[in-house]
């Protein structure tokens, strides 16, 4: 899979948003980008260790000391990768839920909510995605109809991809597996298999919403 960082709310966009809302969205987006970078690094390390293991399987001359070190590194790499998935899942859940709340308000022409103290866990979102991530449709105001259609189409596509992932690929797995990095321990993880695609899709959806928010809540004109 290809992990990516995403654009943040730009200074010339979202000019009608209250400063507290802008700063919260910027901080949440930055946190997600940091988590995404670490997840990419964890995946790279896991692939490097797997490559070393494959080399050892093909070379009968490799001795026990090197085999032991590589096996230990594999356990560490697997653990770090699973924990990194959780870190991004937690960060992107907060980002996506708040971005959805702000987007719903802006699309309805109302004041956007200020960030609250409530923190939604990934398991809450997984079990009630439709409630926490409602369908958002922006309408024409001071924005061209073509831009409105394009932004709505991008939002719909990102949301559908995320919900399809939750519905079709995460069924039967524990939703709480994405809630706490402390649940990932060598030899004591219950055989959990976490999908890195889930927090990546959640991060993408949040970023798409925030970009649209910037477009539909005031853009500084050139000149």
Protein Blocks (a to p, Z undefined) as FASTA:
>chain_A
ZZdddddddfkgoklpcfklmmmmmmmmmmmmmmmmmmmmmmmmmmmmmmmmmmmmmmmk
bcfklmmmmmmmmmmmmmmmmmmmmmmmmmmmmmmmmmmmmmmmmmnopacddddfbdcd
fklmmmmmmlmmccdddddfkbcfklmmmmmmmmmmmmmmmmmmmmmmmgoiafklmmbm
klpcghiloopacdfklmmmmmmmmmmmmmmmmmmnopadeZZ
